Amino acid sequence: MSHIKVGINGFGRIGRLVFRAAVESGKVDVVAINEPFMSVGLHGVQPQV
């Protein structure tokens, strides 16, 4: 059976809980997170090519 693809709108308290549950279950693929107040620096360092 294929994984369910979801996007999370907001990465506050509930968004983080949903993300953690999705990752731990292994049955859900989080394909997008929409958070207007999150800066790119919080996502990690982009590798130099």
C-alpha positions in Angstrom: 0.0 0.0 0.0 1.3 3.5 -0.9 2.1 6.2 1.6 -0.3 9.1 2.1 1.1 12.4 1.1 0.2 15.4 3.3 1.1 19.0 3.6 1.1 20.8 7.0 -0.3 24.3 7.2 1.4 25.9 10.1 4.3 24.6 12.2 3.2 25.6 15.6 2.4 23.3 18.5 -0.1 21.2 16.6 1.8 21.2 13.4 4.9 19.9 15.1 2.9 17.1 16.8 1.4 16.0 13.6 4.8 16.0 11.9 6.3 13.9 14.6 3.4 11.4 14.5 3.7 11.2 10.7 7.4 10.5 10.8 7.1 8.0 13.6 4.3 6.1 11.9 6.2 5.6 8.6 2.8 5.5 6.7 2.7 9.2 5.9 5.0 11.3 3.6 5.1 15.0 4.6 5.7 16.8 1.3 5.3 20.4 2.3 5.2 22.6 5.4 3.6 26.1 5.1 4.9 28.4 7.8 5.2 32.1 6.9 7.2 33.0 10.0 9.9 30.3 9.6 13.1 31.5 8.0 15.2 29.4 5.6 18.0 29.2 8.2 15.8 27.0 10.4 15.5 24.3 7.7 19.2 23.5 7.7 22.2 24.3 5.6 21.8 23.9 1.8 24.7 21.9 0.4 27.1 23.7 -2.0 27.3 22.0 -5.4 
